[in-house]
Amino acid sequence: MRLIPIVMLSALAFAAEAAQFQVEVEVPRLRVAEYHAPYVAFWIETPENTVAAPLGLWYDDQEKWLKDLRQWWRRTGRSQSAPYDGLTGATRSPGKHSVDFSDLPAMAELPAGDYQLVVEAAREVGGREVVRIPFQWPPASAQQLRAQGTEELHDVTLTLTP
């Protein structure tokens, strides 16, 4: 009788570790005189808008522009220093870009509950935009959740797989 709870707990632990959290972001091609690729920050927030997990940051070597990611900067960025928490990388050119956050320690430590993925983009000599996608963690079933940006981001897709 003791074996059944142990097997069930092991299966639940394995399911939580195996859950996939992938994000696809479309950076639009803008027709402007001076184009700079956007800085983009990814993080997870609770329903109370507190940071549950920093996920990633796309930026170049000019850290002075990180403050233009205003929400990210206020909520988690200013308390960090290079190397920043999560997956970091260079800014991305226009097009669709995928990133898999599944293996980050923050995802393994994320308690079950309701959250929102937040993606913020800001460009030098450009605009700023924040897109939010609500989700439940861990996912009970495979899901593709979408949000549409209007200026600095186009389609943002969150793919969750148990």
Secondary structure, DSSP 8 states (H G I E B T S, - for coil): --HHHHHHHHHHHHHHHH-EEEEEEEE-----SS----EEEEEEE-TTS-EEEEEEEE--S-GGGGGGSHHHHHHTGGG--SS-SSEEE----SEEEEEE-TTSHHHHH--SEEEEEEEEEE-TTS-EEEEEEEEEES-SS-EEEEEE-SSS--EEEEEEE-
